[in-house]
């Protein structure tokens, strides 16, 4: 009876026969059937050649000429087709696309036998197969160009995706709207910068403009101190200390004054006076002198802590889909959503969209670049806007999202014309989340003026001044006809005429801050709130007969 060790080294029964097919283990299963049943070439050498083609295409190049497969007569025309379509560049680093290309190549080259059976010459059959392959992939490359143009990078879009389902999406009317909105993004480069700054996941090399945190810095300093000392001032009237020789007549002794009355001794007095040797009282006094002295020391100093600006984190996008957003504002709002999806896909960030209208009209979209996510995005961008405006529901849902671990580093972006208002309770709740979590709320104003509702809930407002220019870009409803009609109705209703403001500057107003400029008292800022009486307090003052500035 054989031992387990002996059985372990016993070769398998068909190991020698299976060894030539070892290339199958290195090929994906999707290429097994086509690689083994293909009509051209010899099986083992064909599998080795297929593996070489796959490795080269993944690297973005074509393999060296291989005589085994495809046939030598096909090599030149097939390489020319690959170079003309730039298929190797499309395939670089994309396993799923490479496998799809090779499946198509196996399929079309397998039809050479059928073309020969129908009477075509060998050269003609080869040409027909290459032309069919090139025509098939010319159309697919155009579709790939649209996908790359819309999302920048395909990522995992082609992974586990049926090509027929993807082609059906790319040929739909909804996808035409995605392409049109993509062209609009090229005219609004500021959107990419705003969306990049959302989130608090990654520090940048730039310092934050304002840092609330403080830290203590020990720095050298000089301390000023007062030093007092007494200075003796000779001959200053004050204390009499004794007798000494001096020339001061006012303080000489009486004995010296007696010399002046003697005819001969008076000459002695003059001599002593000249020599300053008269006996005189010695007086002096002291002055108190205070001097400032500097001494070096180390002093702690609180300073703003250098904090790196945070960006590129999760994004919560609130998009106004009310009736007032029809036309150019609708197109810009859709561009915000598409740019958010593009940035989230390219930078590996989470993105959640709240499309809000009237009460209980909130559509939530977790969009991603896969076949289902692209379909949801295309359907959303193809819809027309209408209804009322209720900011309460999307803000409450966004705050609820921030409580989840995945979204705690998210920032909130609101794209709207600002024609809404939030209750004081909800505004205070949003401010509390700001203080607790560091939430930043950015606003994109797609209108002519900052409204009180938008000013209350956003940190910064970015104005799309020329939003009316894009009325014809949105194809929702009737391929942009509604937007153009809205702009025309606005002009006929007293709005700026052609050439006055809408074409020249894009907006009939010179500044977005009309409310702050002309009605500063309407702003609900802390200063105005402090000066505003509640209805109850105002009623009590009237009953008491108080005037302005008087208190009870």
Secondary structure as the mmCIF struct_conf table of DSSP 4:
data_model
#
loop_
_struct_conf.conf_type_id
_struct_conf.id
_struct_conf.beg_label_comp_id
_struct_conf.beg_label_asym_id
_struct_conf.beg_label_seq_id
_struct_conf.end_label_comp_id
_struct_conf.end_label_asym_id
_struct_conf.end_label_seq_id
HELX_RH_AL_P HELX_RH_AL_P1 UNK A 4 UNK A 9
BEND BEND1 UNK A 10 UNK A 10
HELX_LH_PP_P HELX_LH_PP_P1 UNK A 11 UNK A 12
TURN_TY1_P TURN_TY1_P1 UNK A 13 UNK A 14
HELX_RH_AL_P HELX_RH_AL_P2 UNK A 15 UNK A 18
HELX_RH_3T_P HELX_RH_3T_P1 UNK A 19 UNK A 21
TURN_TY1_P TURN_TY1_P2 UNK A 22 UNK A 22
HELX_RH_AL_P HELX_RH_AL_P3 UNK A 23 UNK A 26
BEND BEND2 UNK A 27 UNK A 27
HELX_RH_3T_P HELX_RH_3T_P2 UNK A 29 UNK A 31
HELX_RH_AL_P HELX_RH_AL_P4 UNK A 32 UNK A 37
BEND BEND3 UNK A 39 UNK A 41
HELX_RH_AL_P HELX_RH_AL_P5 UNK A 43 UNK A 58
TURN_TY1_P TURN_TY1_P3 UNK A 59 UNK A 60
BEND BEND4 UNK A 61 UNK A 61
HELX_LH_PP_P HELX_LH_PP_P2 UNK A 62 UNK A 65
BEND BEND5 UNK A 67 UNK A 70
HELX_RH_AL_P HELX_RH_AL_P6 UNK A 72 UNK A 85
TURN_TY1_P TURN_TY1_P4 UNK A 86 UNK A 86
HELX_RH_AL_P HELX_RH_AL_P7 UNK A 87 UNK A 91
TURN_TY1_P TURN_TY1_P5 UNK A 92 UNK A 93
HELX_RH_AL_P HELX_RH_AL_P8 UNK A 95 UNK A 110
TURN_TY1_P TURN_TY1_P6 UNK A 111 UNK A 111
HELX_RH_AL_P HELX_RH_AL_P9 UNK A 112 UNK A 117
TURN_TY1_P TURN_TY1_P7 UNK A 118 UNK A 119
HELX_RH_AL_P HELX_RH_AL_P10 UNK A 122 UNK A 151
BEND BEND6 UNK A 152 UNK A 152
TURN_TY1_P TURN_TY1_P8 UNK A 155 UNK A 160
HELX_RH_AL_P HELX_RH_AL_P11 UNK A 163 UNK A 170
TURN_TY1_P TURN_TY1_P9 UNK A 171 UNK A 171
BEND BEND7 UNK A 172 UNK A 172
HELX_RH_AL_P HELX_RH_AL_P12 UNK A 173 UNK A 186
TURN_TY1_P TURN_TY1_P10 UNK A 187 UNK A 187
TURN_TY1_P TURN_TY1_P11 UNK A 189 UNK A 189
HELX_RH_AL_P HELX_RH_AL_P13 UNK A 190 UNK A 196
TURN_TY1_P TURN_TY1_P12 UNK A 197 UNK A 197
BEND BEND8 UNK A 200 UNK A 201
STRN STRN1 UNK A 202 UNK A 207
HELX_LH_PP_P HELX_LH_PP_P3 UNK A 208 UNK A 208
BEND BEND9 UNK A 209 UNK A 209
STRN STRN2 UNK A 214 UNK A 246
HELX_RH_3T_P HELX_RH_3T_P3 UNK A 249 UNK A 251
STRN STRN3 UNK A 252 UNK A 252
HELX_RH_AL_P HELX_RH_AL_P14 UNK A 254 UNK A 258
HELX_RH_3T_P HELX_RH_3T_P4 UNK A 259 UNK A 261
BEND BEND10 UNK A 262 UNK A 262
TURN_TY1_P TURN_TY1_P13 UNK A 263 UNK A 264
HELX_RH_AL_P HELX_RH_AL_P15 UNK A 265 UNK A 275
TURN_TY1_P TURN_TY1_P14 UNK A 276 UNK A 276
STRN STRN4 UNK A 278 UNK A 304
STRN STRN5 UNK A 308 UNK A 311
BEND BEND11 UNK A 312 UNK A 312
STRN STRN6 UNK A 315 UNK A 320
BEND BEND12 UNK A 322 UNK A 322
HELX_RH_3T_P HELX_RH_3T_P5 UNK A 323 UNK A 325
TURN_TY1_P TURN_TY1_P15 UNK A 326 UNK A 327
HELX_RH_AL_P HELX_RH_AL_P16 UNK A 328 UNK A 347
TURN_TY1_P TURN_TY1_P16 UNK A 348 UNK A 348
STRN STRN7 UNK A 351 UNK A 356
BEND BEND13 UNK A 358 UNK A 358
TURN_TY1_P TURN_TY1_P17 UNK A 359 UNK A 360
STRN STRN8 UNK A 362 UNK A 366
BEND BEND14 UNK A 369 UNK A 370
HELX_RH_AL_P HELX_RH_AL_P17 UNK A 371 UNK A 382
BEND BEND15 UNK A 383 UNK A 383
HELX_LH_PP_P HELX_LH_PP_P4 UNK A 384 UNK A 385
BEND BEND16 UNK A 387 UNK A 387
HELX_RH_AL_P HELX_RH_AL_P18 UNK A 391 UNK A 402
TURN_TY1_P TURN_TY1_P18 UNK A 403 UNK A 403
BEND BEND17 UNK A 404 UNK A 404
HELX_RH_3T_P HELX_RH_3T_P6 UNK A 405 UNK A 407
TURN_TY1_P TURN_TY1_P19 UNK A 408 UNK A 409
STRN STRN9 UNK A 411 UNK A 416
HELX_RH_AL_P HELX_RH_AL_P19 UNK A 424 UNK A 437
STRN STRN10 UNK A 441 UNK A 445
BEND BEND18 UNK A 447 UNK A 449
HELX_RH_AL_P HELX_RH_AL_P20 UNK A 452 UNK A 457
BEND BEND19 UNK A 459 UNK A 459
STRN STRN11 UNK A 460 UNK A 463
TURN_TY1_P TURN_TY1_P20 UNK A 465 UNK A 466
HELX_RH_3T_P HELX_RH_3T_P7 UNK A 467 UNK A 470
TURN_TY1_P TURN_TY1_P21 UNK A 471 UNK A 473
HELX_RH_AL_P HELX_RH_AL_P21 UNK A 476 UNK A 479
TURN_TY1_P TURN_TY1_P22 UNK A 480 UNK A 480
HELX_RH_AL_P HELX_RH_AL_P22 UNK A 481 UNK A 492
TURN_TY1_P TURN_TY1_P23 UNK A 493 UNK A 494
BEND BEND20 UNK A 495 UNK A 495
HELX_LH_PP_P HELX_LH_PP_P5 UNK A 496 UNK A 497
TURN_TY1_P TURN_TY1_P24 UNK A 498 UNK A 505
BEND BEND21 UNK A 506 UNK A 506
BEND BEND22 UNK A 508 UNK A 510
BEND BEND23 UNK A 512 UNK A 512
HELX_RH_AL_P HELX_RH_AL_P23 UNK A 514 UNK A 518
HELX_RH_3T_P HELX_RH_3T_P8 UNK A 520 UNK A 522
BEND BEND24 UNK A 523 UNK A 523
HELX_RH_AL_P HELX_RH_AL_P24 UNK A 526 UNK A 531
HELX_LH_PP_P HELX_LH_PP_P6 UNK A 532 UNK A 534
HELX_RH_AL_P HELX_RH_AL_P25 UNK A 535 UNK A 544
TURN_TY1_P TURN_TY1_P25 UNK A 545 UNK A 545
TURN_TY1_P TURN_TY1_P26 UNK A 548 UNK A 549
#
